[in-house]
Amino acid sequence: YNNADSFAMAFDAAWKDSDLDNNNNNIEEKIEITFEKIKTHPFLIENPVQSKNLAFFRIKLLGLS
């Protein structure tokens, strides 16, 4: 779906699937790796700035960094 909730769920799943804890990439690079996994998500395509802001929010909220 083309909404923030659907994007957040897809982002969280892709982040967990990416096993990002074991690499030395910074947060921006980790987000780009995760976005590559969900690059066809309609919210990411139509709202790239909001998607990045939401990604930072999710990382901070869930302590993913």
mmCIF file as Biopython writes it, N, C-alpha, C and O atoms, coordinates in Angstrom:
data_model
#
loop_
_atom_site.group_PDB
_atom_site.id
_atom_site.type_symbol
_atom_site.label_atom_id
_atom_site.label_alt_id
_atom_site.label_comp_id
_atom_site.label_asym_id
_atom_site.label_entity_id
_atom_site.label_seq_id
_atom_site.pdbx_PDB_ins_code
_atom_site.Cartn_x
_atom_site.Cartn_y
_atom_site.Cartn_z
_atom_site.occupancy
_atom_site.B_iso_or_equiv
_atom_site.auth_seq_id
_atom_site.auth_asym_id
_atom_site.pdbx_PDB_model_num
ATOM 1   N N  . TYR A ? 1  ? 0.822  -1.184 0.000  1.0 0.0 1  A 1 
ATOM 2   C CA . TYR A ? 1  ? 0.000  0.000  0.000  1.0 0.0 1  A 1 
ATOM 3   C C  . TYR A ? 1  ? 0.867  1.249  0.000  1.0 0.0 1  A 1 
ATOM 4   O O  . TYR A ? 1  ? 1.994  1.230  0.494  1.0 0.0 1  A 1 
ATOM 5   N N  . ASN A ? 2  ? 0.355  2.302  -0.539 1.0 0.0 2  A 1 
ATOM 6   C CA . ASN A ? 2  ? 1.091  3.549  -0.632 1.0 0.0 2  A 1 
ATOM 7   C C  . ASN A ? 2  ? 0.790  4.429  0.583  1.0 0.0 2  A 1 
ATOM 8   O O  . ASN A ? 2  ? 0.146  5.471  0.470  1.0 0.0 2  A 1 
ATOM 9   N N  . ASN A ? 3  ? 1.272  3.983  1.749  1.0 0.0 3  A 1 
ATOM 10  C CA . ASN A ? 3  ? 1.108  4.789  2.956  1.0 0.0 3  A 1 
ATOM 11  C C  . ASN A ? 3  ? 2.279  4.554  3.904  1.0 0.0 3  A 1 
ATOM 12  O O  . ASN A ? 3  ? 3.039  3.598  3.748  1.0 0.0 3  A 1 
ATOM 13  N N  . ALA A ? 4  ? 2.409  5.429  4.877  1.0 0.0 4  A 1 
ATOM 14  C CA . ALA A ? 4  ? 3.553  5.379  5.792  1.0 0.0 4  A 1 
ATOM 15  C C  . ALA A ? 4  ? 3.557  4.119  6.654  1.0 0.0 4  A 1 
ATOM 16  O O  . ALA A ? 4  ? 4.623  3.579  6.950  1.0 0.0 4  A 1 
ATOM 17  N N  . ASP A ? 5  ? 2.390  3.650  7.056  1.0 0.0 5  A 1 
ATOM 18  C CA . ASP A ? 5  ? 2.335  2.448  7.889  1.0 0.0 5  A 1 
ATOM 19  C C  . ASP A ? 5  ? 2.856  1.230  7.139  1.0 0.0 5  A 1 
ATOM 20  O O  . ASP A ? 5  ? 3.640  0.445  7.674  1.0 0.0 5  A 1 
ATOM 21  N N  . SER A ? 6  ? 2.416  1.083  5.908  1.0 0.0 6  A 1 
ATOM 22  C CA . SER A ? 6  ? 2.886  -0.031 5.091  1.0 0.0 6  A 1 
ATOM 23  C C  . SER A ? 6  ? 4.383  0.068  4.846  1.0 0.0 6  A 1 
ATOM 24  O O  . SER A ? 6  ? 5.093  -0.937 4.886  1.0 0.0 6  A 1 
ATOM 25  N N  . PHE A ? 7  ? 4.859  1.279  4.592  1.0 0.0 7  A 1 
ATOM 26  C CA . PHE A ? 7  ? 6.288  1.484  4.388  1.0 0.0 7  A 1 
ATOM 27  C C  . PHE A ? 7  ? 7.065  1.117  5.648  1.0 0.0 7  A 1 
ATOM 28  O O  . PHE A ? 7  ? 8.095  0.447  5.567  1.0 0.0 7  A 1 
ATOM 29  N N  . ALA A ? 8  ? 6.582  1.549  6.809  1.0 0.0 8  A 1 
ATOM 30  C CA . ALA A ? 8  ? 7.280  1.273  8.066  1.0 0.0 8  A 1 
ATOM 31  C C  . ALA A ? 8  ? 7.404  -0.237 8.295  1.0 0.0 8  A 1 
ATOM 32  O O  . ALA A ? 8  ? 8.454  -0.720 8.719  1.0 0.0 8  A 1 
ATOM 33  N N  . MET A ? 9  ? 6.349  -0.964 8.017  1.0 0.0 9  A 1 
ATOM 34  C CA . MET A ? 9  ? 6.401  -2.426 8.185  1.0 0.0 9  A 1 
ATOM 35  C C  . MET A ? 9  ? 7.399  -3.042 7.220  1.0 0.0 9  A 1 
ATOM 36  O O  . MET A ? 9  ? 8.170  -3.919 7.609  1.0 0.0 9  A 1 
ATOM 37  N N  . ALA A ? 10 ? 7.399  -2.598 5.970  1.0 0.0 10 A 1 
ATOM 38  C CA . ALA A ? 10 ? 8.335  -3.121 4.977  1.0 0.0 10 A 1 
ATOM 39  C C  . ALA A ? 10 ? 9.768  -2.749 5.344  1.0 0.0 10 A 1 
ATOM 40  O O  . ALA A ? 10 ? 10.676 -3.570 5.214  1.0 0.0 10 A 1 
ATOM 41  N N  . PHE A ? 11 ? 9.972  -1.514 5.802  1.0 0.0 11 A 1 
ATOM 42  C CA . PHE A ? 11 ? 11.298 -1.067 6.190  1.0 0.0 11 A 1 
ATOM 43  C C  . PHE A ? 11 ? 11.833 -1.894 7.354  1.0 0.0 11 A 1 
ATOM 44  O O  . PHE A ? 11 ? 12.977 -2.347 7.320  1.0 0.0 11 A 1 
ATOM 45  N N  . ASP A ? 12 ? 11.011 -2.092 8.379  1.0 0.0 12 A 1 
ATOM 46  C CA . ASP A ? 12 ? 11.445 -2.858 9.548  1.0 0.0 12 A 1 
ATOM 47  C C  . ASP A ? 12 ? 11.848 -4.277 9.157  1.0 0.0 12 A 1 
ATOM 48  O O  . ASP A ? 12 ? 12.878 -4.781 9.605  1.0 0.0 12 A 1 
ATOM 49  N N  . ALA A ? 13 ? 11.039 -4.916 8.326  1.0 0.0 13 A 1 
ATOM 50  C CA . ALA A ? 13 ? 11.341 -6.281 7.893  1.0 0.0 13 A 1 
ATOM 51  C C  . ALA A ? 13 ? 12.623 -6.329 7.065  1.0 0.0 13 A 1 
ATOM 52  O O  . ALA A ? 13 ? 13.446 -7.226 7.248  1.0 0.0 13 A 1 
ATOM 53  N N  . ALA A ? 14 ? 12.796 -5.374 6.159  1.0 0.0 14 A 1 
ATOM 54  C CA . ALA A ? 14 ? 13.998 -5.338 5.320  1.0 0.0 14 A 1 
ATOM 55  C C  . ALA A ? 14 ? 15.236 -5.049 6.154  1.0 0.0 14 A 1 
ATOM 56  O O  . ALA A ? 14 ? 16.298 -5.619 5.906  1.0 0.0 14 A 1 
ATOM 57  N N  . TRP A ? 15 ? 15.108 -4.166 7.145  1.0 0.0 15 A 1 
ATOM 58  C CA . TRP A ? 15 ? 16.239 -3.842 8.019  1.0 0.0 15 A 1 
ATOM 59  C C  . TRP A ? 15 ? 16.687 -5.105 8.762  1.0 0.0 15 A 1 
ATOM 60  O O  . TRP A ? 15 ? 17.876 -5.422 8.808  1.0 0.0 15 A 1 
ATOM 61  N N  . LYS A ? 16 ? 15.717 -5.819 9.343  1.0 0.0 16 A 1 
ATOM 62  C CA . LYS A ? 16 ? 16.052 -7.039 10.084 1.0 0.0 16 A 1 
ATOM 63  C C  . LYS A ? 16 ? 16.645 -8.097 9.164  1.0 0.0 16 A 1 
ATOM 64  O O  . LYS A ? 16 ? 17.547 -8.833 9.565  1.0 0.0 16 A 1 
ATOM 65  N N  . ASP A ? 17 ? 16.154 -8.179 7.952  1.0 0.0 17 A 1 
ATOM 66  C CA . ASP A ? 17 ? 16.612 -9.158 6.981  1.0 0.0 17 A 1 
ATOM 67  C C  . ASP A ? 17 ? 18.013 -8.845 6.469  1.0 0.0 17 A 1 
ATOM 68  O O  . ASP A ? 17 ? 18.696 -9.733 5.957  1.0 0.0 17 A 1 
ATOM 69  N N  . SER A ? 18 ? 18.447 -7.601 6.599  1.0 0.0 18 A 1 
ATOM 70  C CA . SER A ? 18 ? 19.729 -7.179 6.045  1.0 0.0 18 A 1 
ATOM 71  C C  . SER A ? 18 ? 20.920 -7.491 6.940  1.0 0.0 18 A 1 
ATOM 72  O O  . SER A ? 18 ? 22.058 -7.363 6.489  1.0 0.0 18 A 1 
ATOM 73  N N  . ASP A ? 19 ? 20.706 -7.894 8.185  1.0 0.0 19 A 1 
ATOM 74  C CA . ASP A ? 19 ? 21.779 -8.230 9.115  1.0 0.0 19 A 1 
ATOM 75  C C  . ASP A ? 19 ? 22.815 -7.108 9.169  1.0 0.0 19 A 1 
ATOM 76  O O  . ASP A ? 19 ? 24.004 -7.338 8.948  1.0 0.0 19 A 1 
ATOM 77  N N  . LEU A ? 20 ? 22.358 -5.911 9.460  1.0 0.0 20 A 1 
ATOM 78  C CA . LEU A ? 20 ? 23.202 -4.721 9.420  1.0 0.0 20 A 1 
ATOM 79  C C  . LEU A ? 20 ? 24.041 -4.517 10.677 1.0 0.0 20 A 1 
ATOM 80  O O  . LEU A ? 20 ? 24.898 -3.634 10.707 1.0 0.0 20 A 1 
ATOM 81  N N  . ASP A ? 21 ? 23.810 -5.309 11.701 1.0 0.0 21 A 1 
ATOM 82  C CA . ASP A ? 21 ? 24.577 -5.161 12.933 1.0 0.0 21 A 1 
ATOM 83  C C  . ASP A ? 21 ? 26.025 -5.592 12.760 1.0 0.0 21 A 1 
ATOM 84  O O  . ASP A ? 21 ? 26.892 -5.169 13.525 1.0 0.0 21 A 1 
ATOM 85  N N  . ASN A ? 22 ? 26.291 -6.418 11.777 1.0 0.0 22 A 1 
ATOM 86  C CA . ASN A ? 22 ? 27.624 -6.991 11.613 1.0 0.0 22 A 1 
ATOM 87  C C  . ASN A ? 22 ? 28.498 -6.236 10.624 1.0 0.0 22 A 1 
ATOM 88  O O  . ASN A ? 22 ? 29.515 -6.771 10.184 1.0 0.0 22 A 1 
ATOM 89  N N  . ASN A ? 23 ? 28.142 -5.033 10.266 1.0 0.0 23 A 1 
ATOM 90  C CA . ASN A ? 23 ? 28.993 -4.276 9.346  1.0 0.0 23 A 1 
ATOM 91  C C  . ASN A ? 23 ? 29.271 -2.888 9.914  1.0 0.0 23 A 1 
ATOM 92  O O  . ASN A ? 23 ? 28.625 -2.463 10.872 1.0 0.0 23 A 1 
ATOM 93  N N  . ASN A ? 24 ? 30.205 -2.206 9.338  1.0 0.0 24 A 1 
ATOM 94  C CA . ASN A ? 24 ? 30.650 -0.909 9.853  1.0 0.0 24 A 1 
ATOM 95  C C  . ASN A ? 24 ? 30.077 0.263  9.072  1.0 0.0 24 A 1 
ATOM 96  O O  . ASN A ? 24 ? 30.602 1.373  9.169  1.0 0.0 24 A 1 
ATOM 97  N N  . ASN A ? 25 ? 29.029 0.055  8.311  1.0 0.0 25 A 1 
ATOM 98  C CA . ASN A ? 25 ? 28.422 1.141  7.554  1.0 0.0 25 A 1 
ATOM 99  C C  . ASN A ? 25 ? 27.762 2.140  8.493  1.0 0.0 25 A 1 
ATOM 100 O O  . ASN A ? 25 ? 27.304 1.780  9.577  1.0 0.0 25 A 1 
ATOM 101 N N  . ASN A ? 26 ? 27.716 3.408  8.063  1.0 0.0 26 A 1 
ATOM 102 C CA . ASN A ? 26 ? 27.011 4.397  8.866  1.0 0.0 26 A 1 
ATOM 103 C C  . ASN A ? 26 ? 25.509 4.269  8.622  1.0 0.0 26 A 1 
ATOM 104 O O  . ASN A ? 26 ? 25.075 3.490  7.773  1.0 0.0 26 A 1 
ATOM 105 N N  . ILE A ? 27 ? 24.732 5.029  9.360  1.0 0.0 27 A 1 
ATOM 106 C CA . ILE A ? 27 ? 23.269 4.928  9.279  1.0 0.0 27 A 1 
ATOM 107 C C  . ILE A ? 27 ? 22.765 5.205  7.867  1.0 0.0 27 A 1 
ATOM 108 O O  . ILE A ? 27 ? 21.886 4.495  7.378  1.0 0.0 27 A 1 
ATOM 109 N N  . GLU A ? 28 ? 23.303 6.214  7.212  1.0 0.0 28 A 1 
ATOM 110 C CA . GLU A ? 28 ? 22.875 6.543  5.837  1.0 0.0 28 A 1 
ATOM 111 C C  . GLU A ? 28 ? 23.086 5.345  4.912  1.0 0.0 28 A 1 
ATOM 112 O O  . GLU A ? 28 ? 22.211 5.012  4.112  1.0 0.0 28 A 1 
ATOM 113 N N  . GLU A ? 29 ? 24.233 4.710  5.022  1.0 0.0 29 A 1 
ATOM 114 C CA . GLU A ? 29 ? 24.531 3.554  4.163  1.0 0.0 29 A 1 
ATOM 115 C C  . GLU A ? 29 ? 23.608 2.388  4.489  1.0 0.0 29 A 1 
ATOM 116 O O  . GLU A ? 29 ? 23.150 1.683  3.589  1.0 0.0 29 A 1 
ATOM 117 N N  . LYS A ? 30 ? 23.337 2.185  5.770  1.0 0.0 30 A 1 
ATOM 118 C CA . LYS A ? 30 ? 22.433 1.106  6.171  1.0 0.0 30 A 1 
ATOM 119 C C  . LYS A ? 30 ? 21.023 1.350  5.629  1.0 0.0 30 A 1 
ATOM 120 O O  . LYS A ? 30 ? 20.343 0.418  5.200  1.0 0.0 30 A 1 
ATOM 121 N N  . ILE A ? 31 ? 20.595 2.607  5.654  1.0 0.0 31 A 1 
ATOM 122 C CA . ILE A ? 31 ? 19.277 2.938  5.109  1.0 0.0 31 A 1 
ATOM 123 C C  . ILE A ? 31 ? 19.255 2.662  3.613  1.0 0.0 31 A 1 
ATOM 124 O O  . ILE A ? 31 ? 18.287 2.095  3.106  1.0 0.0 31 A 1 
ATOM 125 N N  . GLU A ? 32 ? 20.297 3.050  2.903  1.0 0.0 32 A 1 
ATOM 126 C CA . GLU A ? 32 ? 20.350 2.804  1.455  1.0 0.0 32 A 1 
ATOM 127 C C  . GLU A ? 32 ? 20.331 1.308  1.141  1.0 0.0 32 A 1 
ATOM 128 O O  . GLU A ? 32 ? 19.678 0.884  0.187  1.0 0.0 32 A 1 
ATOM 129 N N  . ILE A ? 33 ? 21.032 0.516  1.926  1.0 0.0 33 A 1 
ATOM 130 C CA . ILE A ? 33 ? 21.015 -0.942 1.742  1.0 0.0 33 A 1 
ATOM 131 C C  . ILE A ? 33 ? 19.598 -1.475 1.944  1.0 0.0 33 A 1 
ATOM 132 O O  . ILE A ? 33 ? 19.117 -2.311 1.179  1.0 0.0 33 A 1 
ATOM 133 N N  . THR A ? 34 ? 18.949 -0.977 2.981  1.0 0.0 34 A 1 
ATOM 134 C CA . THR A ? 34 ? 17.575 -1.413 3.273  1.0 0.0 34 A 1 
ATOM 135 C C  . THR A ? 34 ? 16.613 -0.941 2.194  1.0 0.0 34 A 1 
ATOM 136 O O  . THR A ? 34 ? 15.743 -1.700 1.768  1.0 0.0 34 A 1 
ATOM 137 N N  . PHE A ? 35 ? 16.756 0.304  1.747  1.0 0.0 35 A 1 
ATOM 138 C CA . PHE A ? 35 ? 15.891 0.825  0.690  1.0 0.0 35 A 1 
ATOM 139 C C  . PHE A ? 35 ? 16.035 0.020  -0.600 1.0 0.0 35 A 1 
ATOM 140 O O  . PHE A ? 35 ? 15.062 -0.155 -1.333 1.0 0.0 35 A 1 
ATOM 141 N N  . GLU A ? 36 ? 17.210 -0.456 -0.872 1.0 0.0 36 A 1 
ATOM 142 C CA . GLU A ? 36 ? 17.419 -1.269 -2.080 1.0 0.0 36 A 1 
ATOM 143 C C  . GLU A ? 36 ? 16.547 -2.528 -2.035 1.0 0.0 36 A 1 
ATOM 144 O O  . GLU A ? 36 ? 16.065 -2.984 -3.072 1.0 0.0 36 A 1 
ATOM 145 N N  . LYS A ? 37 ? 16.345 -3.081 -0.857 1.0 0.0 37 A 1 
ATOM 146 C CA . LYS A ? 37 ? 15.511 -4.283 -0.718 1.0 0.0 37 A 1 
ATOM 147 C C  . LYS A ? 37 ? 14.029 -3.996 -0.941 1.0 0.0 37 A 1 
ATOM 148 O O  . LYS A ? 37 ? 13.271 -4.882 -1.335 1.0 0.0 37 A 1 
ATOM 149 N N  . ILE A ? 38 ? 13.618 -2.749 -0.686 1.0 0.0 38 A 1 
ATOM 150 C CA . ILE A ? 38 ? 12.192 -2.401 -0.824 1.0 0.0 38 A 1 
ATOM 151 C C  . ILE A ? 38 ? 11.993 -1.317 -1.882 1.0 0.0 38 A 1 
ATOM 152 O O  . ILE A ? 38 ? 11.047 -0.534 -1.806 1.0 0.0 38 A 1 
ATOM 153 N N  . LYS A ? 39 ? 12.877 -1.278 -2.856 1.0 0.0 39 A 1 
ATOM 154 C CA . LYS A ? 39 ? 12.875 -0.192 -3.846 1.0 0.0 39 A 1 
ATOM 155 C C  . LYS A ? 39 ? 11.592 -0.087 -4.662 1.0 0.0 39 A 1 
ATOM 156 O O  . LYS A ? 39 ? 11.344 0.953  -5.273 1.0 0.0 39 A 1 
ATOM 157 N N  . THR A ? 40 ? 10.782 -1.116 -4.687 1.0 0.0 40 A 1 
ATOM 158 C CA . THR A ? 40 ? 9.525  -1.058 -5.446 1.0 0.0 40 A 1 
ATOM 159 C C  . THR A ? 40 ? 8.334  -0.650 -4.582 1.0 0.0 40 A 1 
ATOM 160 O O  . THR A ? 40 ? 7.203  -0.602 -5.065 1.0 0.0 40 A 1 
ATOM 161 N N  . HIS A ? 41 ? 8.584  -0.357 -3.309 1.0 0.0 41 A 1 
ATOM 162 C CA . HIS A ? 41 ? 7.465  0.041  -2.447 1.0 0.0 41 A 1 
ATOM 163 C C  . HIS A ? 41 ? 6.933  1.393  -2.919 1.0 0.0 41 A 1 
ATOM 164 O O  . HIS A ? 41 ? 7.710  2.332  -3.089 1.0 0.0 41 A 1 
ATOM 165 N N  . PRO A ? 42 ? 5.622  1.506  -3.133 1.0 0.0 42 A 1 
ATOM 166 C CA . PRO A ? 42 ? 5.041  2.739  -3.690 1.0 0.0 42 A 1 
ATOM 167 C C  . PRO A ? 42 ? 5.317  3.983  -2.843 1.0 0.0 42 A 1 
ATOM 168 O O  . PRO A ? 42 ? 5.530  5.061  -3.398 1.0 0.0 42 A 1 
ATOM 169 N N  . PHE A ? 43 ? 5.319  3.860  -1.524 1.0 0.0 43 A 1 
ATOM 170 C CA . PHE A ? 43 ? 5.570  5.034  -0.679 1.0 0.0 43 A 1 
ATOM 171 C C  . PHE A ? 43 ? 7.000  5.519  -0.856 1.0 0.0 43 A 1 
ATOM 172 O O  . PHE A ? 43 ? 7.236  6.726  -0.912 1.0 0.0 43 A 1 
ATOM 173 N N  . LEU A ? 44 ? 7.951  4.611  -0.944 1.0 0.0 44 A 1 
ATOM 174 C CA . LEU A ? 44 ? 9.351  4.981  -1.159 1.0 0.0 44 A 1 
ATOM 175 C C  . LEU A ? 44 ? 9.533  5.653  -2.512 1.0 0.0 44 A 1 
ATOM 176 O O  . LEU A ? 44 ? 10.271 6.632  -2.625 1.0 0.0 44 A 1 
ATOM 177 N N  . ILE A ? 45 ? 8.878  5.143  -3.520 1.0 0.0 45 A 1 
ATOM 178 C CA . ILE A ? 45 ? 8.986  5.708  -4.871 1.0 0.0 45 A 1 
ATOM 179 C C  . ILE A ? 45 ? 8.400  7.119  -4.928 1.0 0.0 45 A 1 
ATOM 180 O O  . ILE A ? 45 ? 9.013  8.026  -5.492 1.0 0.0 45 A 1 
ATOM 181 N N  . GLU A ? 46 ? 7.218  7.303  -4.346 1.0 0.0 46 A 1 
ATOM 182 C CA . GLU A ? 46 ? 6.523  8.583  -4.459 1.0 0.0 46 A 1 
ATOM 183 C C  . GLU A ? 46 ? 6.919  9.606  -3.393 1.0 0.0 46 A 1 
ATOM 184 O O  . GLU A ? 46 ? 6.672  10.801 -3.554 1.0 0.0 46 A 1 
ATOM 185 N N  . ASN A ? 47 ? 7.534  9.137  -2.308 1.0 0.0 47 A 1 
ATOM 186 C CA . ASN A ? 47 ? 7.871  10.036 -1.193 1.0 0.0 47 A 1 
ATOM 187 C C  . ASN A ? 47 ? 9.269  9.733  -0.659 1.0 0.0 47 A 1 
ATOM 188 O O  . ASN A ? 47 ? 9.403  9.329  0.497  1.0 0.0 47 A 1 
ATOM 189 N N  . PRO A ? 48 ? 10.308 9.916  -1.465 1.0 0.0 48 A 1 
ATOM 190 C CA . PRO A ? 48 ? 11.649 9.530  -1.019 1.0 0.0 48 A 1 
ATOM 191 C C  . PRO A ? 48 ? 12.145 10.315 0.204  1.0 0.0 48 A 1 
ATOM 192 O O  . PRO A ? 48 ? 12.834 9.752  1.054  1.0 0.0 48 A 1 
ATOM 193 N N  . VAL A ? 49 ? 11.807 11.591 0.299  1.0 0.0 49 A 1 
ATOM 194 C CA . VAL A ? 49 ? 12.260 12.391 1.445  1.0 0.0 49 A 1 
ATOM 195 C C  . VAL A ? 49 ? 11.536 11.952 2.715  1.0 0.0 49 A 1 
ATOM 196 O O  . VAL A ? 49 ? 12.159 11.751 3.758  1.0 0.0 49 A 1 
ATOM 197 N N  . GLN A ? 50 ? 10.228 11.807 2.618  1.0 0.0 50 A 1 
ATOM 198 C CA . GLN A ? 50 ? 9.459  11.340 3.764  1.0 0.0 50 A 1 
ATOM 199 C C  . GLN A ? 50 ? 9.882  9.930  4.168  1.0 0.0 50 A 1 
ATOM 200 O O  . GLN A ? 50 ? 9.902  9.601  5.354  1.0 0.0 50 A 1 
ATOM 201 N N  . SER A ? 51 ? 10.216 9.108  3.193  1.0 0.0 51 A 1 
ATOM 202 C CA . SER A ? 51 ? 10.660 7.750  3.486  1.0 0.0 51 A 1 
ATOM 203 C C  . SER A ? 51 ? 11.947 7.762  4.299  1.0 0.0 51 A 1 
ATOM 204 O O  . SER A ? 51 ? 12.085 7.007  5.261  1.0 0.0 51 A 1 
ATOM 205 N N  . LYS A ? 52 ? 12.874 8.606  3.919  1.0 0.0 52 A 1 
ATOM 206 C CA . LYS A ? 52 ? 14.142 8.685  4.655  1.0 0.0 52 A 1 
ATOM 207 C C  . LYS A ? 52 ? 13.900 9.222  6.065  1.0 0.0 52 A 1 
ATOM 208 O O  . LYS A ? 52 ? 14.488 8.725  7.026  1.0 0.0 52 A 1 
ATOM 209 N N  . ASN A ? 53 ? 13.040 10.231 6.194  1.0 0.0 53 A 1 
ATOM 210 C CA . ASN A ? 53 ? 12.712 10.754 7.521  1.0 0.0 53 A 1 
ATOM 211 C C  . ASN A ? 53 ? 12.051 9.687  8.386  1.0 0.0 53 A 1 
ATOM 212 O O  . ASN A ? 53 ? 12.354 9.564  9.573  1.0 0.0 53 A 1 
ATOM 213 N N  . LEU A ? 54 ? 11.161 8.931  7.796  1.0 0.0 54 A 1 
ATOM 214 C CA . LEU A ? 54 ? 10.493 7.854  8.512  1.0 0.0 54 A 1 
ATOM 215 C C  . LEU A ? 54 ? 11.494 6.766  8.901  1.0 0.0 54 A 1 
ATOM 216 O O  . LEU A ? 54 ? 11.402 6.203  9.992  1.0 0.0 54 A 1 
ATOM 217 N N  . ALA A ? 55 ? 12.433 6.472  8.030  1.0 0.0 55 A 1 
ATOM 218 C CA . ALA A ? 55 ? 13.463 5.476  8.335  1.0 0.0 55 A 1 
ATOM 219 C C  . ALA A ? 55 ? 14.281 5.912  9.547  1.0 0.0 55 A 1 
ATOM 220 O O  . ALA A ? 55 ? 14.514 5.112  10.454 1.0 0.0 55 A 1 
ATOM 221 N N  . PHE A ? 56 ? 14.720 7.177  9.571  1.0 0.0 56 A 1 
ATOM 222 C CA . PHE A ? 56 ? 15.456 7.680  10.725 1.0 0.0 56 A 1 
ATOM 223 C C  . PHE A ? 56 ? 14.615 7.593  12.000 1.0 0.0 56 A 1 
ATOM 224 O O  . PHE A ? 56 ? 15.118 7.224  13.061 1.0 0.0 56 A 1 
ATOM 225 N N  . PHE A ? 57 ? 13.335 7.936  11.884 1.0 0.0 57 A 1 
ATOM 226 C CA . PHE A ? 57 ? 12.436 7.863  13.031 1.0 0.0 57 A 1 
ATOM 227 C C  . PHE A ? 57 ? 12.327 6.433  13.542 1.0 0.0 57 A 1 
ATOM 228 O O  . PHE A ? 57 ? 12.405 6.197  14.748 1.0 0.0 57 A 1 
ATOM 229 N N  . ARG A ? 58 ? 12.146 5.470  12.625 1.0 0.0 58 A 1 
ATOM 230 C CA . ARG A ? 58 ? 12.017 4.062  13.022 1.0 0.0 58 A 1 
ATOM 231 C C  . ARG A ? 58 ? 13.291 3.561  13.697 1.0 0.0 58 A 1 
ATOM 232 O O  . ARG A ? 58 ? 13.234 2.842  14.694 1.0 0.0 58 A 1 
ATOM 233 N N  . ILE A ? 59 ? 14.427 3.943  13.149 1.0 0.0 59 A 1 
ATOM 234 C CA . ILE A ? 59 ? 15.708 3.520  13.713 1.0 0.0 59 A 1 
ATOM 235 C C  . ILE A ? 59 ? 15.850 4.031  15.148 1.0 0.0 59 A 1 
ATOM 236 O O  . ILE A ? 59 ? 16.243 3.297  16.055 1.0 0.0 59 A 1 
ATOM 237 N N  . LYS A ? 60 ? 15.521 5.306  15.323 1.0 0.0 60 A 1 
ATOM 238 C CA . LYS A ? 60 ? 15.612 5.895  16.661 1.0 0.0 60 A 1 
ATOM 239 C C  . LYS A ? 60 ? 14.569 5.301  17.612 1.0 0.0 60 A 1 
ATOM 240 O O  . LYS A ? 60 ? 14.883 4.960  18.753 1.0 0.0 60 A 1 
ATOM 241 N N  . LEU A ? 61 ? 13.336 5.181  17.137 1.0 0.0 61 A 1 
ATOM 242 C CA . LEU A ? 61 ? 12.245 4.670  17.950 1.0 0.0 61 A 1 
ATOM 243 C C  . LEU A ? 61 ? 12.514 3.247  18.426 1.0 0.0 61 A 1 
ATOM 244 O O  . LEU A ? 61 ? 12.283 2.921  19.590 1.0 0.0 61 A 1 
ATOM 245 N N  . LEU A ? 62 ? 12.995 2.413  17.535 1.0 0.0 62 A 1 
ATOM 246 C CA . LEU A ? 62 ? 13.190 0.992  17.841 1.0 0.0 62 A 1 
ATOM 247 C C  . LEU A ? 62 ? 14.614 0.666  18.294 1.0 0.0 62 A 1 
ATOM 248 O O  . LEU A ? 62 ? 14.920 -0.486 18.601 1.0 0.0 62 A 1 
ATOM 249 N N  . GLY A ? 63 ? 15.476 1.672  18.334 1.0 0.0 63 A 1 
ATOM 250 C CA . GLY A ? 63 ? 16.853 1.442  18.746 1.0 0.0 63 A 1 
ATOM 251 C C  . GLY A ? 63 ? 17.596 0.505  17.807 1.0 0.0 63 A 1 
ATOM 252 O O  . GLY A ? 63 ? 18.330 -0.377 18.255 1.0 0.0 63 A 1 
ATOM 253 N N  . LEU A ? 64 ? 17.408 0.693  16.516 1.0 0.0 64 A 1 
ATOM 254 C CA . LEU A ? 64 ? 17.976 -0.218 15.520 1.0 0.0 64 A 1 
ATOM 255 C C  . LEU A ? 64 ? 19.428 0.087  15.154 1.0 0.0 64 A 1 
ATOM 256 O O  . LEU A ? 64 ? 20.089 -0.749 14.537 1.0 0.0 64 A 1 
ATOM 257 N N  . SER A ? 65 ? 19.933 1.250  15.515 1.0 0.0 65 A 1 
ATOM 258 C CA . SER A ? 65 ? 21.272 1.638  15.063 1.0 0.0 65 A 1 
ATOM 259 C C  . SER A ? 65 ? 22.385 0.884  15.727 1.0 0.0 65 A 1 
ATOM 260 O O  . SER A ? 65 ? 23.555 1.123  15.429 1.0 0.0 65 A 1 
#
